[in-house]
Every structure is written in C-alpha cells, then in structure tokens.
C-alpha cells in the first residue's frame, strides 16, 4: 500500500498512479487509484516557488496561469519542482505564464 513513484529521466512528463485513502464514513475507508501526470518545472519557476511557503510537508497548492488566459486552480507542486496534473490534462511548460500560491 504505497504509491508508484516515477523514475525521473530526460523527459518532462511522467504518468504515475497514486494510491489514495478515502473516508466514505466513520468506519469505511477505501483505497482507490488516481492517475496523474507529473510535469517537471524549469528552473525559472522552481526559483520562484522555493521562496514561497509550503502548503503542507514538501508541497505547495498553486494556481497555474496559462498563456491562453486559462487558470488551473488547486494543483499540487511537489518539492517546488514537479507540477501534478490530471492524466487527461494537456499542458506543456511553454504554455505556463505564471505559477502562484493558491489563496482561499
């Protein structure tokens, strides 16, 4: 019961399967899988994120502003360098204009 962690190689997009515990009631906990894509961010974004506070241990919850004007809300960035995307999301590093911490 763990997670499959991608081997980071020369490509910038990786798909991994996360194992997520979900509570459906006080006594019923279910393990489900969720496919995600990990996008390796360039140093320019890493340098910005590394100076911002973490949302939790080793991650930040961010909004991603795309050059098209579209905003992707509540995405997780691991260790200030790996942007977690849904498997069906089509986002490339060149599409990203700005990344900011998500505020409630």
HUJOGI-V717298 format. One record per pair of residues at least 24 apart in sequence whose C-alpha atoms are under 10 Angstrom apart, sorted by the first residue. I is the first residue (numbers start at 1). J is the second residue. Records with the same first field share a line. If there is no record, write none. Layout:
I->J  J
This chain:
1->31
3->33
6->37  38
8->38  40
11->39  40
12->37  38  39  40  41  42  82  92  93
13->37  38  39  40  41  82  83  84  85  91  92  93
14->38  39  40  82  84  85  87
15->39  84  85  86  87
16->84  87
17->87
34->86  87
35->85  86  87  88
36->83  84  85  86  87  88  89
37->82  83  84  85  86  87  88  89  90  91
38->76  77  78  81  82  83  84  85  86  87
39->77  81  82  83  84  85  91  92  93
40->77  78  80  81  82  83  84  92  93
41->77  80  81  82  83  92  93  96
42->81  82  93  94
43->80  81
45->80  81  93  96  97  98  99  100
46->77  79  80  81  82  99
47->80  81
48->80  98  99  100
49->77  79  80  81  99  100  101
50->79  80  81
51->80
52->80  100  101
53->80  101
54->78  79  80  101
55->101  102
59->83
60->100  101  102
61->100  101  102  103
62->99  100  101  102  103
63->98  99  100  101  102  103
64->95  96  97  98  99  100  101  102
65->95  96  97  98  99  100
66->91  92  93  94  95  96  97  98  99
67->94  95  96  97  98
68->95  96  97
69->95  96  97
70->96
71->96  98  99
72->99
73->100  101  102  103
74->101  102  103  104
75->99  101  102
76->101  102
77->101
